[in-house]
Amino acid sequence: MDDHLKTHTYYEYVDIALKEMPVGIALYDAQTLCLLMANPLFHTFLDPAWQGGRAVGHPLTTWLPHAEEAGVANLFRTVATTGVPYKDDEYAYAGFERGMTYWNWTLDPVRDSDGRIVQIVETVTEITSQVHARQKVEEDKVLLEQEKRDLETEQKRLKVIENIEVVARSVRDSLDIQSISKALIQAIITNFDPLVVYIHRADAAQQALHLLQIHPQPLQEDALRLLQYVPYGTSSYLASVHKQRDPIILEDLQIEVVQEWFAGEGRLPQSYVHGYICVPLWFGDHFEGALTAVLKERISVNDPLVQALTRSSVYIAAALTQARLHTVVKAEQERLRAVLDQLPEGILIVEATNDTITYANAAAEQILGLPIHSLLDSPITSYWGIEIVSKTDIRLPWNFVITEALGGSTVRSQEAILTRTDGSKVIVLGSAAPLRSTDGAITGMLLVFQDITAQKSVEQHKKAFLSIASHELRTPIAAIQGFAEILQVQASKEQKLSPQGLRAITFINEQSQSLTRLIEEMLDITRIEIAQLQLDIATHDLASTIAHVIETQATTAPEHHLQFVLDGLPSPAKLMGKFDENRIVQVLNNLISNAVKYSSVGSNIEVGLRRCSGNADNALIWVKDSGIGISAHELPHIFKRFHRANNIDPSISGLGIGLYLVQELVTCHGGRVWAESTEKSGSTFYVQLPLHMEHPAPQLN
Ligand code: ADP
């Protein structure tokens, strides 16, 4: 035994043990329940007023509040009378000032040597914080379970909404609107249990809704009839849904005011009918229809059905839009097809990917001499026998046009000789253009052609006639003119002729000159048509060319006042350019002589020259008269061959080929010609001429 232990008595050990014990220990008198002694820990359990040993010597009922009502005192008495120890692991006690406390405690009887119960020993441990901790865990567990349940419900709910959304989304590109609405209604009825669901489609023209699909079919005929066609003006929720973006959600149709409105949608709701939702189907700014469901239960905004229908609405609306546009496009296509079928021009549409003909009209059948059914789906390459005839008579196979068009270029007015399967030949005039999809990709080609065999043969005859006639006429006229000139010279020298004779010779001379001009012009036309017109391009001063023409014209038309206006050119005026001088003289002569012909004697004719504003490399020449003018409806035609306006005096000679030639000659120079005119006030003809033309412009036609 060590020193420390040696210095303490037995009771002192007990005291130390009791003091240090982590359990409250108390000793009571079994009769009076008076606290005889307790260790320090025990005292700390008590209300503050009784702590620090103040309870010792007092009965339990005095210092333990509510000891009697809570039954604690009785537990002590039972132990004292029966001798049966008492034990409670978790005793809840609400008597202390600090509120609810929990205790683990025991009561044991203490007997004297005779076996009588004289005292009671209590051991007690406060377990309030442990119990609280446990309770917290339990509460958390309950909460967690609740949350889990909520989550599951939410997941289920989302799944249902998703189901319907998936159906709606999958149908949005479909064009068959009946199966779209059927699939959607099916999805709704499998996920929910509505009394009835229906989809309406908007008819903007009639300002009404048409029933597309309903499930189940209403038993009452009149109910179905009322739903089948719902004009916007009717007093029902459905009829008014086009006015809003949000769904109409009615919690309970049994409410009186609702009944009144619902009547327009069928009949008054039975007592088991409650919830109602009507979702407007909007796609962008277009109202496409409505989706409605009627339910047995009351309904609220957060119901999965409401959410599912609201979220699906845009897809259904998209599907309805798609279907509507498809119908419009189809109708347009059919109308277009009907127009194409009627056209006198042959039309072929060729697919870019495999060169097959996807469309041929009746005229194509006739011109190509092949039935439409054999043309369709056959490759255009099977018709390579067709040749393109160029102006210079070079023959190209037809695929040139096709390749060009499929390559993105438009080919205009190409002549082609077509040998049909029966060996007969047709001359066609064809154009081809690429067909593009909305993103610009070339998807095919359109070929338009007409049979010009008849025109061609007339034209060929005309050409032959013109060239023979011009040649046959030129020779005798040249002879007449030559002899008339000889006579004129002789007569003026020898003065042997009477004044009438001299006038006659002068007349013969003038007339044969104008006949020669006419023949030259006819020959020029022929040359242009058979691409034999050659330009003799050289550098000249345009200002002096014009001045010279004016000078000559002034002598032949002395009664008119010819004026040369130079606008913005340095003095002395000079405007160098490359052109065929003879041809430009011919152009100016034509324009000035027309101005003389179609304006009154004594009037002014202005011939002007300046550089083109905005394009200084071009000269602008104008010939302005104040004559009879040209009416607006004649103006587009005056440059056509043989065209003469109807306001001219028939005694004024002319064939209507002068302006045609002017246009051809100016075009060959790369320039352009046009006229501005007001009837009865005069005309101005403009020629825009490039000054630095290196090569003659290619001749078309
Ligand atoms: P034409 O031999 O008839 O003069 P053109 O080809 O030179 O043939 O002209 C065609 C038609 O244009 C004329 O017949 C006339 O009706 C109209 N025209 C041409 N120039 C003028 C003008 N300066 N004033 C009014 N009409 C004109």
Residues whose N, C-alpha, C, O or C-beta is under 5 A from the ligand:
A	BS01	ADP	N594 A595 Y598 G627 G629 I630 I638 H643 R644 A645 I648 S653 G654 L655 G656 I657 G658 L659 Y660 S683
